[in-house]
Amino acid sequence: MLKIALCVKQVPDTTDIRWTENNTIQREGVESVINPYDVYAAEFALKIKEQLKDVEITVFTMGPNQATDMLRKLLAIGCDRAVLISDRKFAGADTYATGKTISAAIKTELPDFDLIVCGQFAVDGDTAQTGPCIAEFLNIAQVTYTQKFEKVDKKSIELKRILENGIERVKTTYPALICVLEGKFEPRRPTINGIKFASKQEIRVCDAQIIGLEPEQVGLKGSPTYVSRAFRNMSNHNAQKFELSTEESVKLLDEKIKSLEVKNA
């Protein structure tokens, strides 16, 4: 059996972002959604399951108890098990502390994993660091910026990566971690049988003690970086509308550019 650890994250609704006194994003009690890139990571893992059949997907997420709703939705679309990594000591974790915590949970709950699948980015931070941190803590190979897999079997997987200067195709054996980009497919929806299955499954909850980490290693205390200031970006653009011919538009743009050059000289 091929064992996949699917790492997902709950992110705040962008219309309801709140900050803690430490300038970290408040997650408990705030309306949240599954990180969009993790939706495609889930689909990536489920497509592997469809192709190889003998595959088990365990979903891991770190967050407050409200994240169980998201985990059940993932169970409803075809994942097999779910683990919630939850402890007040985990609050305020940066990407380093988050990577350490999730990797410790995977070692505890799924020590014989073959593949870890994550979204490339999280829309509430956009650092793309958590996945690589997990791979480093577990000392396994990692493949980032992955669009899709082209071949997969019980020993290795061939992947298509999208880079700034082109496309790269790579092959890696297991164990390995893959960070997934947005795909060119429509994510699946839960079925009635899937919803029934999800409602009956136990969500395994792991705290710091269960995964073997001390309070100084996790959360704000275990984070080497911190947010010194947090604020909403306020833009104030004065837009103007012109109905002009092509020649008149070119002339107007030229005048505007020259005026800006003079102003900034």
Beta strands, then each sheet from edge to edge (+ up, - down):
strand 1: 2-8
strand 2: 10-12
strand 3: 32-34
strand 4: 55-62
strand 5: 81-85
strand 6: 115-119
strand 7: 141-152
strand 8: 156-163
strand 9: 166-173
strand 10: 176-180
strand 11: 204-206
sheet 1: 9+ 8- 7+ 10+ 6+ 1+ 4+ 5+ 11+
sheet 2: 2+ 3-
end
